[in-house]
């Protein structure tokens, strides 16, 4: 695993700047958002903890009904694909029920890998291209993806069936609700690639990476397990560093305050590649549970 670190730079002159209140951005970052300081980001994060009861009721996603092709609909409705979608058979257009899903490992008991293989949960896999590629490239691992976008779930399940993958399954539903059901120390890796950045300040509370939500992730990770996230939104990248660097449950694989270069095992999505063509940067963070 490549864990070389990335420093921060002053966007005005490109030099490294460790002043806590200085505007910071990763080297090579495009200026998508107004300059912000570490102190300003930390203050916004601290404010989220003042209303914990209401905070827990806020969704981190927006479910939208979009066009679904015939293959996706077939995968969501035909029993032929039930082996790929753990909560298969729910009513189309509705968020999937995860209340009965309490053990992801048991879902692989009858597969060649069995239930004891390393287990990765990806939160919000979109249309599934990168998750399918990762499952193909690491056949010794088991993968579960959870998503609320039905066309993506159906497409990914259809393609997994076509490829004959036995180490990959999908869930339709809320990732927070799922995590609350799972046992402690259940997962080896949690992936969060290009989540909704919720750019407006009044929506920061909807971001998945917050101290409260990441405490839940930490509980579900085994000791030594990895949380790996990637974003192409500068403010969210800096936000993730501040949240996770201040959590005693985690250690930054690349050293406190540093990003991790994209590891070879994380495929680049077509949207990420398109963004790079326009000069848009992406940043990875990787943390180990201690």
C-alpha positions as CSV (number, residue, x, y, z in Angstrom):
1,X,0.0,0.0,0.0
2,X,1.4,3.4,-1.1
3,X,1.3,5.7,1.9
4,X,3.4,8.6,0.9
5,X,2.1,11.8,2.3
6,X,0.8,15.0,0.7
7,X,1.6,18.4,2.2
8,X,-0.6,21.5,2.3
9,X,0.4,24.6,0.3
10,X,-0.4,28.2,0.5
11,X,-2.4,28.8,-2.7
12,X,-0.9,32.3,-3.1
13,X,2.8,31.1,-3.5
14,X,2.8,27.3,-3.5
15,X,4.9,27.1,-0.4
16,X,4.2,24.8,2.6
17,X,2.3,26.6,5.3
18,X,1.6,25.2,8.8
19,X,-0.1,28.3,10.3
20,X,-3.4,27.0,11.8
21,X,-5.4,30.0,10.6
22,X,-3.9,30.3,7.1
23,X,-6.0,29.4,4.0
24,X,-4.9,25.9,3.0
25,X,-5.3,23.6,0.1
26,X,-3.6,20.4,-1.1
27,X,-0.8,20.9,-3.6
28,X,-2.3,20.8,-7.1
29,X,-5.8,21.5,-5.8
30,X,-8.0,23.7,-7.9
31,X,-9.8,26.5,-6.1
32,X,-13.3,25.1,-6.1
33,X,-14.4,26.8,-2.9
34,X,-13.5,30.0,-1.1
35,X,-10.4,30.0,0.9
36,X,-11.0,28.6,4.4
37,X,-8.8,28.1,7.4
38,X,-8.3,25.0,9.5
39,X,-9.7,26.9,12.5
40,X,-12.9,27.8,10.5
41,X,-13.5,24.2,9.5
42,X,-12.9,23.0,13.0
43,X,-15.4,25.5,14.4
44,X,-18.0,24.3,11.9
45,X,-17.4,20.7,12.9
46,X,-17.6,21.5,16.6
47,X,-21.0,23.2,16.1
48,X,-22.5,19.9,14.8
49,X,-22.2,18.3,18.2
50,X,-24.5,20.8,20.0
51,X,-27.7,19.1,18.8
52,X,-26.9,15.4,18.8
53,X,-30.5,14.1,19.1
54,X,-31.7,16.1,16.1
55,X,-28.4,15.4,14.3
56,X,-29.0,11.6,14.4
57,X,-32.2,12.0,12.5
58,X,-30.6,13.8,9.5
59,X,-30.1,11.8,6.3
60,X,-26.7,11.9,4.6
61,X,-28.2,11.2,1.2
62,X,-30.9,12.4,-1.2
63,X,-32.9,9.6,-2.9
64,X,-33.9,10.5,-6.4
65,X,-36.0,8.6,-8.9
66,X,-34.3,8.5,-12.3
67,X,-34.6,6.5,-15.4
68,X,-33.9,2.8,-15.1
69,X,-33.1,0.5,-18.0
70,X,-34.5,-3.0,-18.6
71,X,-31.5,-4.8,-17.2
72,X,-31.4,-2.8,-14.0
73,X,-35.1,-3.4,-13.4
74,X,-34.8,-7.1,-14.1
75,X,-32.0,-7.4,-11.6
76,X,-34.1,-5.6,-9.0
77,X,-37.2,-7.7,-9.5
78,X,-36.2,-11.2,-10.8
79,X,-35.4,-13.9,-8.3
80,X,-32.5,-14.9,-10.5
81,X,-30.6,-12.0,-9.0
82,X,-31.6,-12.5,-5.4
83,X,-28.2,-13.9,-4.5
84,X,-26.6,-10.5,-5.4
85,X,-29.0,-8.1,-3.6
86,X,-29.2,-9.0,0.1
87,X,-32.6,-7.3,0.6
88,X,-33.8,-8.2,-2.8
89,X,-37.5,-7.9,-3.7
90,X,-38.5,-4.6,-2.1
91,X,-40.9,-2.2,-3.7
92,X,-39.4,-0.2,-6.5
93,X,-39.0,3.5,-5.7
94,X,-38.8,3.0,-2.0
95,X,-35.7,3.0,0.3
96,X,-34.7,-0.6,1.0
97,X,-35.4,-2.1,4.5
98,X,-32.1,-3.0,6.3
99,X,-33.6,-3.7,9.7
100,X,-33.1,-7.5,9.4
101,X,-29.5,-7.3,8.1
102,X,-27.3,-7.9,11.1
103,X,-24.5,-10.1,9.8
104,X,-22.8,-9.4,6.4
105,X,-20.3,-12.2,6.8
106,X,-23.0,-14.8,7.0
107,X,-24.2,-13.7,3.5
108,X,-21.1,-15.2,2.1
109,X,-21.3,-18.5,4.0
110,X,-22.2,-20.5,0.9
111,X,-19.7,-18.9,-1.4
112,X,-16.1,-20.1,-2.2
113,X,-14.6,-17.5,0.1
114,X,-16.8,-18.3,3.0
115,X,-17.7,-16.0,5.8
116,X,-14.3,-15.5,7.3
117,X,-12.6,-13.8,4.3
118,X,-11.6,-10.1,4.7
119,X,-14.8,-8.0,4.3
120,X,-15.1,-4.6,2.7
121,X,-18.2,-2.4,2.9
122,X,-18.5,0.4,0.3
123,X,-20.9,3.2,1.2
124,X,-22.5,4.8,-1.9
125,X,-21.1,2.9,-4.9
126,X,-23.0,4.9,-7.5
127,X,-23.3,2.9,-10.7
128,X,-20.9,0.3,-9.4
129,X,-18.0,0.3,-11.9
130,X,-15.2,0.8,-9.5
131,X,-16.7,-1.7,-6.9
132,X,-17.1,-4.3,-9.6
133,X,-13.5,-3.8,-10.7
134,X,-12.2,-4.1,-7.1
135,X,-14.1,-7.3,-6.6
136,X,-12.6,-8.7,-9.8
137,X,-9.1,-7.7,-8.8
138,X,-9.3,-9.0,-5.3
139,X,-11.1,-12.4,-5.5
140,X,-9.9,-13.4,-2.1
141,X,-11.9,-10.6,-0.4
142,X,-15.6,-10.2,0.1
143,X,-17.3,-7.0,-0.8
144,X,-20.7,-5.5,0.0
145,X,-21.9,-2.2,-1.5
146,X,-24.8,-0.2,-0.1
147,X,-26.6,2.4,-2.2
148,X,-29.9,4.2,-2.4
149,X,-29.8,4.8,-6.2
150,X,-31.9,1.9,-7.6
151,X,-30.6,2.1,-11.2
152,X,-27.1,1.8,-9.9
153,X,-28.0,-1.1,-7.6
154,X,-29.7,-3.0,-10.5
155,X,-27.0,-2.3,-13.0
156,X,-24.2,-3.4,-10.6
157,X,-26.1,-6.6,-9.7
158,X,-26.8,-7.4,-13.4
159,X,-23.1,-7.0,-14.3
160,X,-22.0,-9.0,-11.2
161,X,-24.2,-11.8,-12.4
162,X,-22.9,-11.6,-15.9
163,X,-19.3,-11.8,-14.6
164,X,-20.1,-14.7,-12.3
165,X,-18.7,-12.9,-9.2
166,X,-19.2,-14.7,-6.0
167,X,-17.5,-12.3,-3.7
168,X,-19.8,-9.3,-4.2
169,X,-23.2,-8.4,-2.9
170,X,-25.4,-5.3,-2.7
171,X,-27.8,-3.6,-0.4
172,X,-30.5,-1.0,-1.1
173,X,-30.8,1.2,1.9
174,X,-29.4,3.7,4.4
175,X,-25.8,3.0,5.4
176,X,-26.1,4.5,8.9
177,X,-29.1,2.3,9.7
178,X,-27.1,-0.7,8.4
179,X,-24.1,0.2,10.5
180,X,-26.2,0.5,13.6
181,X,-27.4,-3.1,13.1
182,X,-24.0,-4.7,12.6
183,X,-21.8,-6.2,15.4
184,X,-18.7,-4.5,16.7
185,X,-15.4,-5.3,15.0
186,X,-17.4,-6.8,12.0
187,X,-15.7,-5.1,9.0
188,X,-12.1,-5.0,7.8
189,X,-12.5,-2.0,5.5
190,X,-15.1,0.8,5.0
191,X,-14.9,2.7,1.7
192,X,-16.5,6.1,1.0
193,X,-15.7,7.2,-2.5
194,X,-16.9,10.6,-3.7
195,X,-19.8,11.1,-1.4
196,X,-22.2,14.0,-1.8
197,X,-20.1,17.0,-0.5
198,X,-23.1,19.0,0.6
199,X,-21.4,22.2,-0.4
200,X,-23.7,24.7,1.3
201,X,-22.8,25.5,4.9
202,X,-26.4,24.8,6.2
203,X,-26.0,21.3,4.7
204,X,-22.7,20.4,6.4
205,X,-24.6,18.4,9.0
206,X,-25.6,16.0,6.2
207,X,-21.9,15.1,5.4
208,X,-21.2,11.4,6.2
209,X,-17.8,12.2,7.7
210,X,-18.7,13.8,11.1
211,X,-17.3,12.8,14.5
212,X,-20.6,11.1,15.5
213,X,-21.0,9.0,12.3
214,X,-17.3,8.1,12.2
215,X,-17.5,6.9,15.8
216,X,-20.1,4.4,14.5
217,X,-17.8,3.4,11.7
218,X,-14.9,2.9,14.1
219,X,-17.0,0.6,16.3
220,X,-17.8,-1.6,13.4
221,X,-14.3,-1.8,12.1
222,X,-11.9,-4.5,13.5
223,X,-8.8,-3.3,15.2
224,X,-6.3,-2.6,12.4
225,X,-9.2,-2.1,9.9
226,X,-9.2,0.7,7.4
227,X,-11.4,3.6,6.6
228,X,-10.7,4.9,3.1
229,X,-12.4,7.9,1.6
230,X,-11.9,10.0,-1.6
231,X,-13.4,13.3,-2.6
232,X,-13.0,15.8,-5.4
233,X,-14.4,18.7,-3.2
234,X,-11.6,20.7,-1.6
235,X,-13.5,21.8,1.5
236,X,-14.7,18.3,2.2
237,X,-11.2,16.9,1.8
238,X,-9.9,19.3,4.5
239,X,-12.9,18.7,6.6
240,X,-12.3,14.9,6.6
241,X,-8.7,15.5,7.7
242,X,-9.8,17.6,10.6
243,X,-12.5,15.2,11.8
244,X,-10.4,12.1,11.6
245,X,-7.1,13.5,12.8
246,X,-8.9,14.4,16.0
247,X,-10.5,11.0,16.7
248,X,-8.5,8.8,19.1
249,X,-10.0,5.7,17.4
250,X,-8.0,6.3,14.2
251,X,-4.5,7.0,13.1
252,X,-3.7,8.6,9.7
253,X,-1.9,6.0,7.6
254,X,0.1,8.8,6.0
255,X,0.7,10.8,9.2
256,X,-1.4,13.5,10.8
257,X,-2.5,16.3,8.5
258,X,-1.6,14.4,5.3
259,X,-3.5,13.0,2.4
260,X,-2.7,9.6,0.9
261,X,-2.0,9.3,-2.8
262,X,-4.6,7.3,-4.6
263,X,-3.7,3.7,-4.1
264,X,-3.5,1.4,-7.1
265,X,-6.4,-0.7,-5.8
266,X,-8.9,2.2,-6.0
267,X,-9.9,2.5,-9.7
268,X,-10.5,5.9,-11.1
269,X,-14.1,6.5,-12.1
270,X,-15.0,8.0,-15.4
271,X,-16.3,11.1,-13.6
272,X,-13.0,11.4,-11.7
273,X,-11.0,11.1,-15.0
274,X,-13.3,13.7,-16.7
275,X,-12.7,16.0,-13.8
276,X,-8.9,15.6,-14.1
277,X,-9.2,16.6,-17.7
278,X,-10.7,19.9,-16.6
279,X,-8.0,20.4,-13.9
280,X,-10.1,19.2,-11.0
281,X,-8.2,17.4,-8.3
282,X,-9.1,14.4,-6.1
283,X,-7.8,13.6,-2.6
284,X,-7.7,10.3,-0.6
285,X,-7.7,9.9,3.1
286,X,-6.9,6.6,4.8
287,X,-7.1,5.8,8.5
288,X,-6.5,2.7,10.5
289,X,-8.5,1.8,13.6
290,X,-6.3,1.6,16.7
